[in-house]
């Protein structure tokens, strides 16, 4: 069975990391986890990930800064921010910095699974559109202009 996608979970709470890892593994995802920004960046150096679930409030580097650094490494990586301390300010900052979405804890397994599935489908569609545009541009490139009329 092929994986649904490669998902990195970053949260300093062991129970959240373990629960999310278990849920997504059961859904058929290739799942990795890290407890902080340094661990997440190490995991990104080891392997490419399709998406990441990142907690905003963590010891050391917070999730907003980690999100920025993740996008520097892989601009196409989908980052979904998670928090137990929702505020409009952090939501706006996360979304302006390129987060796909912003969710509050406690997380509902079905809702977060649906969100990740939707995000990865969106990513695959965008990648396919880029490939199709490149193919069309290559195929539609005229070798010679045919015609000698005044407008030509």
C-alpha positions as CSV (number, residue, x, y, z in Angstrom):
1,X,0.0,0.0,0.0
2,X,1.4,3.4,-0.9
3,X,1.3,6.1,1.7
4,X,-1.4,8.8,1.5
5,X,1.4,11.4,2.0
6,X,4.4,12.2,4.1
7,X,3.3,14.1,7.3
8,X,5.6,15.7,9.9
9,X,4.0,16.3,13.3
10,X,5.7,18.9,15.5
11,X,4.4,19.4,19.1
12,X,6.1,19.6,22.4
13,X,3.3,17.6,24.1
14,X,4.1,13.9,23.9
15,X,0.4,12.9,24.1
16,X,-0.5,15.1,21.2
17,X,2.4,13.8,19.1
18,X,1.6,10.2,19.9
19,X,-2.1,10.5,19.2
20,X,-1.6,12.3,15.9
21,X,1.1,9.9,14.8
22,X,-1.1,6.9,15.6
23,X,-4.2,8.4,13.8
24,X,-2.4,9.3,10.7
25,X,-0.4,6.1,10.5
26,X,-3.7,4.2,10.7
27,X,-5.0,6.3,7.8
28,X,-2.0,5.2,5.7
29,X,0.3,8.2,6.0
30,X,4.1,8.0,6.3
31,X,4.4,9.9,9.6
32,X,7.3,11.5,11.4
33,X,7.4,13.6,14.5
34,X,9.5,16.1,16.4
35,X,9.1,17.7,19.8
36,X,10.6,21.1,18.9
37,X,11.9,23.3,16.0
38,X,15.4,21.8,16.1
39,X,13.9,18.3,15.8
40,X,11.6,19.3,13.0
41,X,14.4,20.9,11.0
42,X,16.6,17.8,11.5
43,X,13.7,15.6,10.2
44,X,13.4,18.0,7.2
45,X,17.1,17.5,6.4
46,X,16.7,13.8,6.5
47,X,13.6,13.5,4.3
48,X,11.1,15.7,2.3
49,X,7.6,16.0,3.7
50,X,4.4,16.8,2.0
51,X,2.9,18.6,5.0
52,X,3.4,19.4,8.6
53,X,1.2,19.9,11.6
54,X,3.0,22.5,13.8
55,X,2.1,23.6,17.3
56,X,2.4,27.3,17.8
57,X,3.4,27.3,21.5
58,X,6.5,25.3,22.1
59,X,9.6,25.6,24.2
60,X,12.4,27.4,22.4
61,X,11.5,28.5,18.9
62,X,7.8,29.0,18.5
63,X,5.7,27.5,15.7
64,X,5.4,30.8,13.8
65,X,9.2,31.1,13.5
66,X,9.4,27.3,12.6
67,X,6.8,27.8,9.9
68,X,8.9,30.6,8.4
69,X,12.0,28.4,8.4
70,X,10.2,25.4,7.0
71,X,9.0,27.5,4.1
72,X,12.5,28.8,3.5
73,X,13.7,25.1,3.1
74,X,10.6,23.9,1.2
75,X,8.3,26.6,-0.1
76,X,5.7,24.1,-1.3
77,X,5.4,22.3,2.0
78,X,1.9,22.6,3.5
79,X,2.0,23.8,7.0
80,X,-1.1,23.6,9.2
81,X,-0.8,25.4,12.5
82,X,-2.2,24.0,15.7
83,X,-2.8,25.8,19.0
84,X,-4.5,25.4,22.4
85,X,-4.3,29.2,22.8
86,X,-6.2,30.6,19.9
87,X,-6.0,34.3,19.1
88,X,-6.9,36.3,16.1
89,X,-3.4,37.8,16.0
90,X,-1.6,34.5,15.8
91,X,-4.1,33.1,13.3
92,X,-3.6,36.1,11.0
93,X,0.2,36.0,11.4
94,X,0.2,32.2,10.6
95,X,-2.0,32.6,7.5
96,X,-0.1,35.6,6.2
97,X,3.1,33.6,6.6
98,X,1.7,30.9,4.3
99,X,0.0,28.5,6.6
100,X,-2.6,26.4,4.8
101,X,-4.9,26.5,7.9
102,X,-5.0,27.2,11.6
103,X,-6.8,24.7,14.0
104,X,-7.4,24.8,17.7
105,X,-6.9,22.0,20.2
106,X,-8.4,19.7,21.3
107,X,-8.3,18.3,17.8
108,X,-11.0,16.1,16.4
109,X,-9.4,13.1,14.6
110,X,-12.0,13.1,11.8
111,X,-11.7,16.8,11.2
112,X,-8.0,17.0,11.2
113,X,-7.7,13.9,8.9
114,X,-10.2,15.6,6.5
115,X,-8.2,18.8,6.5
116,X,-4.9,17.1,5.8
117,X,-6.4,15.0,3.0
118,X,-7.9,18.2,1.5
119,X,-4.6,20.1,1.8
120,X,-2.7,17.3,0.1
121,X,-5.2,17.0,-2.7
122,X,-4.9,20.7,-3.2
123,X,-1.1,20.4,-3.4
124,X,-1.3,17.5,-5.9
125,X,-3.7,19.5,-8.0
126,X,-1.4,22.5,-8.1
127,X,1.6,20.3,-9.0
128,X,-0.4,18.7,-11.8
129,X,-1.4,22.1,-13.1
130,X,2.3,23.2,-13.2
131,X,3.2,20.0,-15.1
132,X,0.3,20.4,-17.6
133,X,1.2,24.1,-18.2
134,X,4.8,23.1,-18.9
135,X,3.6,20.3,-21.3
136,X,1.2,22.6,-23.1
137,X,3.9,25.3,-23.4
138,X,6.3,22.8,-24.9
139,X,3.8,21.2,-27.3
140,X,2.2,24.4,-28.4
141,X,5.5,26.2,-29.1
142,X,5.4,27.0,-32.8
143,X,8.5,26.0,-34.7
144,X,7.8,28.4,-37.6
145,X,5.2,31.0,-38.4
146,X,3.2,30.0,-41.4
147,X,1.7,32.8,-43.5
148,X,2.7,35.9,-45.2
149,X,-0.4,38.1,-44.8
150,X,0.0,41.8,-43.7
151,X,-1.2,41.1,-40.1
152,X,1.3,38.3,-39.7
